[in-house]
Amino acid sequence: MTTQDTKLSSADLMQLENEYGAHNYHPLPVVLARGEGVFVYDAEGKKYYDFLSSYSAVNQGHCHPRIIGALTRQAETLTLTSRAFYNDQLGVYEKYITEFFGFDKVLPMNTGAEAVETAIKICRKWGYEKKGIPNGEAKIIVCGHNFHGRTVTIISFSSDPDAKGHFGPYTPGFQAIPYNDIAALQEILEKEADTIAGFLVEPIQGEAGVFVPDEDFIPQAAALCKEHNVLFIADEIQTGIARTGAMLRVCGDCNCQSKCERQADTYTRPDMLILGKAISGGVYPVSAVLCDNHIMEVIHPGQHGSTFGGNPLACAVATEALEVVVDEKLMVNARHLGKVFRTRMQKFVDKSDVVTLVRGKGLLNAIVINDTEDSKTAWNICVALKENGLLAKPTHGNIIRFAPPLVMTEEQLHECCDIIEKTIGQFG
Ligand SMILES: *Cc1c(COP(=O)(O)O)cnc(C)c1O
């Protein structure tokens, strides 16, 4: 039975999720039934601007016709072979994505957390077999307030009590330093580099509330890692694929007009690059770890894998999704609209008592609400935004992330700013 057959209302559908689903999320009270470009529609047909883009998975816009075309063509041909056999899509995709991002090799997985786990495994094995760390002693440095996913190992180095509480015992071998603190990284590397295999970092911390580090933090961290023979691992699952105005956030503010050429003066080349989310345009779970041969060669048959990783459907979808980003110059649009958005919001912040600041890069932005982290104000603003036709979600209590699909027009963005200003104005 489909929704259309039974005409279930939004209230009915929320009730079903509540009764039969685990309560591991606290969704905004809106039930989405259709999406197209920058818009989503609820079960009653009301239209909304999507200002979350499924946590930046839908950068190319909802149901992009080219990506859906690739999906349906491949779905009618071959979907899953397992890696017990070769398939006619995987090698072509692997050549495409490695050339696209400039690495020797890729290891394909499905979800972001799986790709992070993969990077951790490769990094540890590299630490023992290439760097010569005594077996069992490899450490990976991470940052406070990180978000890298939800597996037991990943939450073992989370600083969020909800993510971590009562899920122990935890995986050892991780040590946190404060984000954006280059001195702290230098100190630990100078003391303990012999047993440190990698440094895992988000170039902008999205889930934590869109924390943009100092311009030189990422390049300096990469340089320190190089000096100490430590792998610099960039988690670009949320910041990558044009979201912040360049193909990757590690590209900095480089001005490539289409496919990023990764200019040496702005580009920090990670030893390992982790991608997910928008690599498939939100159409299918696809993730990847990219690195060079001297690192990837530590992995041999039987040591890592996934039934669905690298399946033909994923390969066809991801290739088309990346092509769309290049052809539609989404990094250029994200950079331009990001400036328009922050300029307008800054003017609003200057005269508002409700919002204290706006920050971000490209179309990954956030505003901070002038209230405590445990207050309901940001949530109530998001509910009011929903009433006014725009969907966003608070992160960490008093912060609201604004991340629309990158296919938005400037006119649409101004209309969205009107909605945001009008709605927050009601809370003043
Ligand atoms: C979303 C996200 C992940 C986890 O991806 P899933 O597909 O939800 O497992 C990891 N790192 C970052 C930076 C993310 O934004």
The ligand as a MOL file (V3000), in Angstrom:
LIG
                    3D

  0  0  0     0  0            999 V3000
M  V30 BEGIN CTAB
M  V30 COUNTS 15 15 0 0 0
M  V30 BEGIN ATOM
M  V30 1 C 27.4430 12.5800 8.0190 0
M  V30 2 C 28.8780 12.5240 8.3910 0
M  V30 3 C 29.5050 11.3020 8.6910 0
M  V30 4 C 28.7620 9.9870 8.7670 0
M  V30 5 O 28.1270 9.6500 7.5780 0
M  V30 6 P 26.9230 8.5670 7.6050 0
M  V30 7 O 26.6160 8.3400 6.1510 0
M  V30 8 O 25.7970 9.1930 8.3550 0
M  V30 9 O 27.4400 7.3540 8.2850 0
M  V30 10 C 30.8640 11.3240 8.9800 0
M  V30 11 N 31.5720 12.4720 8.9810 0
M  V30 12 C 30.9860 13.6630 8.6970 0
M  V30 13 C 31.8220 14.9040 8.7000 0
M  V30 14 C 29.6270 13.7360 8.4160 0
M  V30 15 O 29.0460 14.9160 8.1740 0
M  V30 END ATOM
M  V30 BEGIN BOND
M  V30 1 1 1 2
M  V30 2 1 2 3
M  V30 3 2 2 14
M  V30 4 1 3 4
M  V30 5 2 3 10
M  V30 6 1 4 5
M  V30 7 1 5 6
M  V30 8 2 6 7
M  V30 9 1 6 8
M  V30 10 1 6 9
M  V30 11 1 10 11
M  V30 12 2 11 12
M  V30 13 1 12 13
M  V30 14 1 12 14
M  V30 15 1 14 15
M  V30 END BOND
M  V30 END CTAB
M  END
